[in-house]
């Protein structure tokens, strides 16, 4: 399960690492072939880890990443990435808010995960202004006490909403959207790829507790921050 002790976190990190390697190949032509070899290596990790969500996100990133290399299409990458992130977020929140989601859907997503989402949504609905307090979801969740992995809602945005209210959850969503938009306005291939990195992490954080592993959000922040501070072709 790698340095994170969690397969999905490892897969998410290597999705970001693959994007970073492409960015290096563009910014440093001398390292292009080495960087592209790293892209291939890093891209295999999500599939070998059995992380289906990360694999699907990586496939989407690959398609949009190709568009990022083409000047006329580049400007569409950040909006499409942002729309994909919001679509997954809205879909998972809908599942959490639906009293009886389709059984087949629950089975595919993992019943315990959906139960945690529902608990987080219900908590946010009951205490919409201030939530239950930072870090307290696991202590108030009826599912959370069963094992260490269930301490988290496995949905970073719903968990933020449950612990800090709708405003807290909303601000986290806006923070991701700002990163996607700000990177996209760089008007470069690197900017489009950085927007993809932020959108990929936001999408994966909509189905798991990835923001609890500091290196993962920090990696995405470095990619976006580097492009914002130093625009490149």
N, C-alpha and C positions, 0 to 999 in steps of 0.2 A: 504493500500500500504506500510505499515511498516515505519521504520525510514527513508528510503530513499525518500519516497513520490513518488515512481515509482515501479510498480510491477515487471518489468523485472530486475531492480537492486536488489530488494529484493530476487528474485529467484536466480540470479547469486551468491549473497552472500551466500545463503544457500547451493548451490552446493559446494562451497568452504568449508563451515562449515561441510558438510557431509564428505568430504574427510579428513578434519582435525580431525574429530571425529574417523574415521577409523585409522588414524595415531596414535592417542592417545591410542586407543585400543591395537595397536601393541607394542607401546613403553612402556606402563604402564599396564601390565597384571592385576594388582589389580583393575584397573578401567574398565576392558574389558566390562563387562555386562552393566555398566552405559553408557559407550561410544557407545556401539552398539545400546542401546536404543535411544541415541541422533542421531545416524546415521539414524535410521528409522524416527524419528521425523523431522529432517532437510530435509530428502529426500522427505517428503510429501509436503513441502512448494512450490516448483516449480510447482507441479501438481495442488495444490489447488489454486495457483495464476493464473492459466491459461496461464502460460508462456511456450508455446510449444517448443521454441528453447532450453530453459533451461532444460525442461523435456527430450528432445531428447539427449542433451549432458549428462545429469545425467544417462540415461540408458546406453549410451556408456561407461561412466566412470565406471559404475557398472561391465560391462563385462571385461573391461581392468583391473579394480581393482582386480577382482578375479585372473586374470593372474599374477598380481603383487605379489600374495601370493605364487606362485609356482616357485621355484627356476629356473628350466629350461626355463620357459616362461618369467621371469622377465625382461631379457635384451631386449625383443622385445617391452615392453610397451611404453617406451619413443619414439622410432622411429615411432611406430604406432600412438601414440598420436600427435606427430609432423606432421605426414603425414595427419592426419585427420584435424588438424588446418589449414595447408596449402591448403588442398582441399577446405574447406569452404571459406577461404580467396580468393582463386583463382576464385571460382565459383561466389562469390558476386562481385568481381571486374569485372569479365566477364559480369555480368548482367549490372553493371554500365557503362561499355564501349560499350555495344551493343545498336545501335541506336533504334531498335525496339525489345525488349525482348518479349518472348511469353506472350500473355495477361493473360493466366491462371496462369502463374508463377508470374506475377506482382500482380494479385489479391490475391494469397496466401501469398505473402510477404508483402502486403500492398502498394498500389500505391504511397502514399505520401513518404513512406520510400525509395522506388526505385527512385523516383524523386530526393530526397536529395542525394542519392548515385551518381546519374548521374551528378548532379550539382557539387558535390565534385570532381568527376573524371574529368569533363570538366575543372574545375578550375585548377586542378593539371596539366592537359595537356597544358593549356594555359600559366601557370607560373611554369614550371617544376623545375626551379632552386631554387627559394626562396619562392614560394607560395604567398599568400596574407597577411601573417603575423599571428602570434599566436593570437588565439581567435577571428579572424575576419570572420570566415566562415558565421556566422549568419547574419552579416551586408551586405555581398555581395550576399547571396542566395536569389533568388526571392521567394522561398518558406519559407525561414527562418523568414520573418517578420510577418507571418500570426498568429503564436501563439508561446508561450514560448518554447514548446516542440520541435518545428521545428528549434530552434536556432542551434541545433546540427545535424550533418550529419547522425546520427544513424549508424555510421560505423567508429570506432575510427581510423582505419588505413587510410581510404580514407580522413577523416577529417584532420588527421595529414599531409597527402600528400598535401591537398589543402592549408593548412595554412603554411607549412614549406617546401614545395617542395618534389620531389621524394626522395631526400636523407633523409629528415626528416621522411617520411613515411616508407622508407626502413629500417632506423635505428630502428624504433619501432618494425618492424617485426623481425629484427635480435635480438633485445633484448629479445623477447619472445622465439625465437628459442634457444638462448644461455641458458635461464633459463631451458627450457625443456631438452636440452642436458646435462647441468651441473648437474641437479638433477638426470638424468638417469645414469650418470657415477658413482653415489654413490654406485651402485651395490647392493642395498638393497630394501626391500619392501617399506620402507619409501621414498627412492629416487624415485622409480617408481611412487608412489602416488603423490609426490610433482611435478613430471613432468606432471602427469595427471592434477593437479590443474592449472599449468601454461597453458597447452594446452586448458583446458576447458575455462579459462578466455579469451585466445586469440580467440577461436572459437566464444564465445558469443560477444566479442568486434567487431567481423566482421559483426555483424548484429544489433548492438545497441551501444549507447554512454556510456558504463559502466565505462570507465576510467575517466569520469568526477566526479565519486563518489569516493573520495580518499580512503575510507576504503576498497573498493573492491580490487584494485591493491595492496594496502598495505598488505592485508590478504594473497594474493598469494605470494607476496615477502617474507613474514615471513615464509611461509611453505617451499619455495625453499631455502631461506637463512638458515633456521634452519637445514635442511638436509645437505646442503653443508658444514656448519661449524662443524656439529656433526654427522658423519656417524653412522648409526644404523642398526641393523639386519633387 
